[in-house]
Amino acid sequence: MVIAATATVRPEKTPQALVVDDDAQVRKTLGRVLKALGIGAAEAASGREALLVLEESGEVPIVISDIYMPEMDGLALLREVLRRFPDTAVLMLTGVAEVNTAVESLQLGAFDYLSKPILVDEFRIRVEKALEKRRLVLENRYLQQSYHDRLEANVRELNLRNKEQFLGQVQMAVQMLEKKDVYTRGHSQRVSRYAARTAVMLGFTGTMLDQIRLGGDLHDIGKIGTRDAVLNKPGPLTREEFEEIKKHVIEGEEILEPLRRDHAVVLEIVRSHHERMDGSGFPDRLRGESIPMAARLVSVVDAFDAMTTNRAYRASREPADAMEELLRCAGIQFDPDVVAAFLKAFPDASRLPLAVA
């Protein structure tokens, strides 16, 4: 039996949660549990009604929604909520026989799902976890944006006397960026060390070697402006998300612009380490030797470290397999001379202490 839409419950204060279910008893029960947690809740009997509530109240920290409802089901509501309010944590409610649909909701961005009949204690724990995760995400973003703003302000005031201080700041920014994500922790330091040893095999010394080492350390500095949801996404990126992450090479170059006079090679590495020998890379679709040599070098070692460490979207590969992949892509993606130098610098794939974060 379909229950008619009820009047929206409008607490005196802006609601902290929205419960969406066509069963009035479920809404009232969950509302009481939320109230016991100190969370005010609004109610809606369908996805469409839920959107009307959100239009009036604005973003809420958490939405708890059934999947099967009249007018607009929970998956359609989930898509629309995350499109309008990407920071909202969405907890889905599902029947025991609807596991596949529940898993689909996770792939679409839901925080978690609960099977009916709902256990009050489990519901309370899931809500608290969802709100805690959301709080941490927002705090990390605030810290990241605050640091980025301060960094940009310092860039505008740079002069020749404080470039050394600025360099220390951007290196600290890289460390902050990687400490937020267990998957990339230590990545830039390893890339820097791989790059330096490979550069020696190619005959680089002195200032050029120093710039390659520094470029390896700073190659991903532009990712400080990339959303955590994109950097840490466990599945494939959408076209829009990939376009966002591609911007990090341009934004990194912009951040390091004050270093151009004395560290031009570093900026070449930051901008061009995702170019490919066949011209299909980004941001400039450079081909072959038109790609700066230092960027071709960092491209190889960056890819190797990415392959041999766990990432949110896949498990790590064995070093020997990663080296085979470098050889397979030599001349297409990677400079064959750089690949050969890297394999010469690290001849034993079973003994790579640098690959351990």
N, C-alpha and C positions, 0 to 999 in steps of 0.2 A: 504494500500500500504506500503510495506517495504522499508524504505529509506536506500540506500547504505551507508556503513560505511564511515564516513568522516575522513579526516586527523586530527590527534590529535592536539589540540591547545596547544602549549607549551609556556607559559609566560616566560618572561625573568628570573623571580625568581621561585623558587620551588612553585608549586601551593599550596594554602591553602584549596582548595576544589576540588572535582571532581563531575561533573554533568553527569549522565548516563541516556540517553533516546534515543530511536530510532527516535524521532521527533526532527529535527534540530531546528525548531522554539522554541520548549520548552527549548532546551539547551541554545539557544541564549538569550531568555528572562530571564531565571534564572541566566545566566551568568552576564547579565547587573545588575540585582538586587544585586548579590553578589559583583560586582565591586563597586556599590554604597555604600556597607557596608565596603569597603576597603579590600575585600577578593578576591584574585586572584583565578581563576578557570580554570581547564582543562576540556575537554569534551571527551565523548566516546559514541558511538552509540549502544553499546551492553555490556553485562557483560564481555565477553571475551576481548573486546577491552579495557574495564576499567582495567582489570588485567594487560594488557600490559602497560598501562599508569602508574599504580602503581609500576610495576617492574622497570620502568625507573625513576620515580620521588621519589619513596619511600613513606613512610607513609604520609597521609594528615589528618588534623584534622577532616574533615567532608566529607562524600560521600552522594550525593543526587541521588537516583536511582529510576527509574520507575520499576514496578514489571514485566510487560509483555513486553519482548524484544526478538529479534531473537538470536540464537546461545546459549546464556546463560541468563536465566531470572534473575529477581532481587533477588529472594530468594536464588538461587544458588550463586549469587554474594555476597549477604549478608553473607552467611556461610563462603565463602572463604576469604572475607575481614576481618571478625572478627577472623578467624583462623590465618591469617597472621599478622593482625594489630589490636589486641583486644582493643586498646585505641581509635580507630577511631569511631566517632559518625556517625551513618548511619540513614539518613532520607529517608523514602520510599514514593514514589508517586503512587497513586492508583486511579482507577475509582470508581465511586459511588457504583457500583454493586460488588465491590471486597473487601468488608469489612472483610469477613472471612479470606481472604488471607492476608490482612493488619494486622489483629490481630495475625495471625501466624507469621508474620515478627517480631512483638513485642516479641513474645515468643522466637524467635530465637536470640534476642538481639538487634534489631533495637531500636534507641532512640525514634522515633515517626514516624507517617505517615501523609500525606496530601492527601486529595481527590481532583481529578481534576474536573472542572477547578480550577486552583490554584489562590487564592487571594494573591496579592503581599504583602500586609501588614501582612497577616497571615504567609506567607512563611518567611518573614523577622524576625518575632517574634520567629518562631520555630527554625530557624537557630541560632539566638542569644542565645536562651535557650540551644540548644544542645552544642554550643561551651562553654557556661558558665559552664554547668555541667561537660564537659570534663576537663575544666581548674581546677575545684574544685577537681575532682578525682585525677588528676595528682599532684596537690599541696598536697593533703592529703597523697598520696603515698610517695611523696618526704619527707614530714615531718616524716611519719612513718618510712621510711627506714633510714633517717638521725638519728632519735632517736635510732632505732635498732642498727645501726652501732656504735653510741656512747656508747650504753649500752654494746655491745660486747667488745668494747675497754676497758671499765671500768672493765668488768669481768676479763679480762686478767691481770689487775693490782691489783686485790683485794688482801688484806691480812687481818689478823685478826682484825686490827684496823679500817678498813673502811667497814666492813660488814654491820654495821648499816646504813651507807650512801647508800650502794648498795640496801638494803632493801627498803629504802625510794624511790629510783629510780624506782624499779620494781613496787612498789605500784602506783607511779605516771604514769608509763606506762599503768597499768590497767585502771586508770582513763582516760587517753588520748584515749585509745582504745574504751572505752564505750561512751565517749562524742561524738565520731564520728557517733554513731548509736543510734537513738532515741529508737530503739527496745530493746537494751540491757543496756540502761543507768541505773546505779545503781544495775545491776544484781549481780556483785561480792560482793558488800557490803551486799546485802540481803542474798545471799548464806552464807556468813560468819556469819551473825547473826542467821539465821536458824540453821546452823551447831552447833554453840556454845550452843544454848539452847537445842538442841536435844542431844548433847554430855553430858550435865549435867544430862539429864534424864537417860543416859546410865552409869552414875557414873564417868565420866571423870572429873578430877580436875587438878589444877596446870599447869605444863609445857605442859602436853598432851593437855589440854583444850586450852591453848594458841596456840599450833601448829595447832590444828584443826581450830581455828578461823582464823589464818593466811593462812592456806591452802585453806580455803573457799574463802578468799580474792584474792588469787593468782592462783586459779585453771585453769583459762583460759589465763594466761600470754602468752602462746605459740601462741595464735591467733594474736599476733602483727605481725607475719610473714605470715599470711593468707591473700590472696587477698580480697579486698573489694567486688569485684564482686561475690565471693563465699560466704562470710559472709552475704551479704545482698541480695542474690538471692531470688526473690519472689516465685519461683517455685521449684520443686524437683531438687536435685543435680544429676548431671551425675555421673557415676562410678568414673571418673577421679577427679571430684570436691570433691566427698566424700573422696577419698583417700587423697586429699590435706588437707581437714579439719581434718582428723584423725591424721595428723602429729603434730597437735598443742600440743598433750600430750607429745610427745617425745621432741619437740623443747622447750616446757615449762620447762621440766626437765633439759635440757641442759643449758637454761638461768640461772636457779637457782642452778646449780651445786656448786657454791661457798658456798652455805648455807648448803650443805649436812651434814657436821660434826655436826652442832648445830641444824639443822632443818630437820632431815631425814624424819620425818612424813610429813612435808610439801611437800617434793619431792615425797613421796608415793602417796599423794593425787593428785598432778598434773599429775603424770604418769597414775594412775589407776582409776580415777573417772569415766571412761567410760567402765570399765569392768562390766560384768553381772554375776549374780549368776549361770546361766546355761552354762557359758563358751563361750558365743557367742559375748562378747564385744571385745574391743581393748584397748591397742595395743598387749597384750600378751595372750589374750584368757584365762585369769585366771578363776578359777571356785570356787564358794563357799567360804570357809574360807581361801583359798589361796590368796584371795583378801585382802589387808590390811584393817583392820577395819575402819580406818579413811577415806579411799577412799570409802568404802561401805556407810559410813555415808554421805559424800559429794555428792555421786551419787544420793541419795534420794532427798536431799534438792535442788540440782542443777536442777533435773528433775521437781520438784514441781514449782520452780520459773519460769522455762522455760514455763511450761504449763499455768501458771497464768499471763503471761505478753504477750502483742502483739509481734509478730515476723513478719519479712518481708514476710514469707511464709504462715502464718496463724494467725487468731485472737486468743485472750486469751480464756482460759476456766475458768469457775467459780471455786473458791477454793474447794468447796464441790466435784465437778466433778473430780478435780485433785487428791483429797485425795482418791476417789473411784478408780481411776486409779492406784495409788500407791498400794492399797490393792489388786487390781486385778493382778498386776505384782509382788507381794511379792513372793519370792521363785524362781521366773523365772529371773527377771531382778534385783530386789532389795532384800536386806537382810530383812526378816520379822521382826527381832528384832529392826532394825533401823526404819522401817516403823511404828511399834507400838510405839517406843519412840517419833517419830516425831508427831504422832497423839496425844500422851499424852502431848507433849510440847505445841501443838496448838490445843486444843480440840474444839474450836468454829470456824468453817470454815467461818462464816459470819463476824468475827472480826479479820482481819489479816492486821493491818496497815503496816506491813513490806512488804506486797505484792504491795504496791503503790510506784512507782519510784519517 
